[in-house]
Structure formats: structure tokens, C-alpha cells
Amino acid sequence: MSPLSPIPLTRSAADWPVRRMDGPPGLPPVTAPAGTPGAAPAGPTSPAADPFGQLLQQFVSEVNQHQQVAAQTVQALQQGQPVPLHQAIIAMEEASVSFQLMVEVRNKLLEAYQELMRLQI
Amino acid sequence: MVEILSGIQTTASALTAERTRLDVIAENIANAQTTRGPDGGPYKRRVVVFETVLQHALGRTTPGGASATVRVARIQTDPRPPLLVYRPGHPDADANGMVALPNINVHEEMADLIAASRAFEANLAVVKNARAMALQTLAIGKR
């Protein structure tokens, strides 16, 4: 129980952008479980020394940005601001497709890992 | 930035432009009988003019080269003269009993409306197909 409390103190600022990805309400709830494994490889292995981790982190943050843009556009539309309807829908579609791309990448990584673990020694 | 749905900016700009065209047509139809405008005369028919914007000029390039988006350059009035109708009882009639009605033919506006609607539909089809292509590409990895 004790290791749980120091983590938010040290990492709260870095974790925020990743966690906020769960926010947009327009998308299926797949967001919450799949978002964390995608970000996980970059976290424990120090990202500065790991180019692949950096690449993953950048990709996840791009997906996150798509989600945020979609959420903001939908919010602006609902508040009655003059946002064209198709723009909101396109933003949501972009967020959805980029998220699915991220899930596919994560599935591939996991598959490769499991393949390695199944190796006969 | 990963280009997820390529060419979608072009289509989105066309959708916005067609939407504006639809608004202007709605304005024309709504004011087809308006004999009194802010300048005193009858309402004048308005027409949208589209123009191409090269994304390349804005410093944004796509892998497929410079993509041209569309935008509404200006909304200008139709120079055709107003329609003079003999209606002596009308409050806006002149000394001879003639009323100047707007230079709007509702049938023409309906034809324009159909054209705008079809153009919008065509662009929506592009969006739909771009999405379908992206999803089908993602399905390559699935077994």
C-alpha cells in the first residue's frame, strides 16, 4: 500500500497528458484499458536512453492530442459556438482511427513479446 | 504528425464552403419576396464565389504533394435588375403602382440548392471512403 502514495507525488505532472486521454466522452470505453499498456513501455525503461520508447511516447501523445482536439471541438459545438458539424465529426473520426492504429501497434508489440516468451529453450 | 486520414483537410474545406453556399441559398429563398432592404430597395440576390487555396502556400505539405483546399472568396450580389410588378395596393409601390421585387427566381434557387446538396454529398462520400480505407488498412494486421 505504501508505494502507491509516493508515485502520484513524483509523477503527477508527467502522467497527466496520458490520463487525460480517457476524458473524451464521444468514444467507446476501450480508451481506458488500452491507453495504459500503450504508454507503459516508455515509462519504466528510462525514455531518454531508449529511442524506441521515445518514439512510442511521441506516438501516444499524438493520439492523445487527436482525442483532445475531438473533445474540444465537440464541447465547443455543444456550447453553441459556431463550429461546423462536419468538423466535429471529422475530428472524432480522426481520433477514433488514430486510436485504433495505436491499439493495433500495441497488439503487435504484445504478440511479439508473447511469441518470444513461448520460445522453447 | 501522423497523417491518419489523408486528404481530409481538402474535403473538410469543401464541406465548409458548400455549407456557406447552402446558407446563402437559404437567404435568397427566404428573401424572395422582400421589397425593403437596409438600403431602401428590394433584396438583391447573392451568389458565393469559391476559390482554391494551396496548402503548400500556407507552409503545410502532405506526402502526396500540395493539396488544394477550397474556400469562399466572397459573396457578391447578382447584378440583374429587380422585377417590376404592378401592385398599386402595396405599401412599397411607386407613383405608377409598380413594386420592385427581388431579382430571385425560386426555381433557380431550388436547382442551386440541389447542386449544393449533391456536392456536399459527394464530399461526404470522400470522407466515408477515406475512413473505410484507413480501417481496411488497419485490418491488414488482423488474422
Interface residues (C-beta under 8 A of the other chain):
Chain A: F59 E62 H66 P84 H86 Q87 I90 E93 E94 V97 S98 Q100 L101 E104 N107 K108
Chain B: M1 V2 I4 L5 I8 A12 L15 T16 R19 L124 V127 R131 A134 L135 L138 G141
